[in-house]
Amino acid sequence: MRICVYCASSNKADPRFRAAAFHLGELLAENGHSIVYGGGLAGSMGALADGALSKGGEVVGVIPRFMADLEWQHPGIGDMQVVEDMRERKHRLLTGSDAVVALPGGCGTLEELFEAITLKRLGLYFNPIVLLDTLDYWQPLDKFLHQVIEQRFMNPEHAKMWSLAAAPEDVLPAIENAPKWDEHARDRAVVR
Ligand code: AMP
């Protein structure tokens, strides 16, 4: 599989987040999956790529030109694709991916995650979306999204669009066990 991983740029968060990112990179590479990610060196992004590269994994980076100009990209990535802007990067990360994994992160990660969930709701993306829940990071968001459903801004079926994985070892099983999502998603997009 080609797995799109959204992750944080912060180096200041608890080091256990970066350790989990590194371990996920190792596991994806060991299981023969390629990774497409934001191409950065900092934070969980760099840790994920380092983990995958340490196991000989295939890693694709997609970085906007202004970040490449600032030399924010990971120097060890063979396939580093420089794009014009953040929008093109987001599009290229998601398009052609077989699954999305969101690691704990800031507004950049949240934006990417919400785009994937929104496109899935509209039947424009069909693949699993897994949130790596290191240190219970995503619990408040998961709770909030269920409240969104309770308040009838989304349908109960929409809760099947994402799932949580407690540890890096749980990510691939969560991808495999994700509920199927198909072209009928569009019929369910509107709240009834
Ligand atoms: P966040 O989760 O808010 O850290 O955002 C992650 C996103 O912001 C990724 O798409 C990153 O490429 C981008 N980003 C922010 N700061 C940096 C940085 N210093 N180096 C590389 N990417 C960054």
Residues whose N, C-alpha, C, O or C-beta is under 5 A from the ligand:
A	BS01	AMP	C7 A8 S9 S10 G38 G40 A42 W72 G105 G106 C107 G108 T109
